[in-house]
């Protein structure tokens, strides 16, 4: 009987090059996500500082 999950049961060896490539892809995605989060925090902080400064200047 043949297993339904042939890819996981494949005896073909996986090279270190393949693992390095997958690790770099994962790292790149993490860097992209952190970059987006950092931009959001920075923009939110700038908006808050601008509103605070405008309120201070108007007083």
matplotlib code that plots the C-alpha trace (Angstrom):
import matplotlib.pyplot as plt

x = [0.0, 1.4, 1.3, -0.8, 1.9, 4.7, 6.7, 7.3, 8.2, 10.5, 14.0, 15.7, 18.2, 17.8, 20.9, 22.2, 21.8, 18.0, 17.9, 19.9, 17.6, 14.5, 16.0, 16.8, 13.3, 11.9, 14.2, 13.3, 9.6, 10.2, 12.2, 9.4, 6.8, 9.0, 9.6, 5.9, 5.3, 8.1, 6.7, 3.3, 4.7, 6.8, 3.9, 1.6, 4.2, 4.7, 1.0, 0.7, 3.7, 2.2, -1.2, 0.5, 2.7, -0.3, -2.2, 0.8, 1.3, -2.4, -2.4]
y = [0.0, 3.4, 6.2, 9.3, 11.6, 10.6, 13.9, 13.4, 9.8, 10.4, 9.0, 11.7, 13.6, 17.3, 19.3, 22.0, 24.5, 23.8, 24.3, 27.6, 28.8, 28.1, 29.7, 32.9, 33.0, 32.7, 35.4, 37.7, 37.4, 38.1, 41.2, 42.4, 42.0, 43.8, 46.6, 47.1, 47.0, 49.5, 51.9, 51.7, 52.5, 55.3, 56.9, 56.5, 58.2, 61.1, 61.7, 61.7, 64.1, 66.4, 66.6, 67.2, 70.0, 71.6, 71.6, 73.1, 75.8, 76.8, 77.3]
z = [0.0, -1.0, 1.5, 0.7, 1.7, -0.7, -0.4, 3.4, 3.0, 0.1, 0.7, -1.4, 0.7, 1.3, 0.7, 3.1, 0.2, 0.2, 4.0, 3.7, 1.0, 3.0, 6.1, 4.1, 2.7, 6.2, 7.5, 4.6, 5.4, 9.1, 8.2, 5.9, 8.7, 11.3, 8.8, 8.3, 12.1, 12.6, 10.0, 11.7, 15.1, 13.8, 11.9, 14.9, 17.1, 14.7, 14.5, 18.3, 18.6, 15.9, 17.7, 21.0, 19.5, 17.8, 21.1, 22.9, 20.3, 20.3, 24.1]

ax = plt.figure().add_subplot(projection="3d")
ax.plot(x, y, z, "-o")
ax.set_aspect("equal")
plt.show()
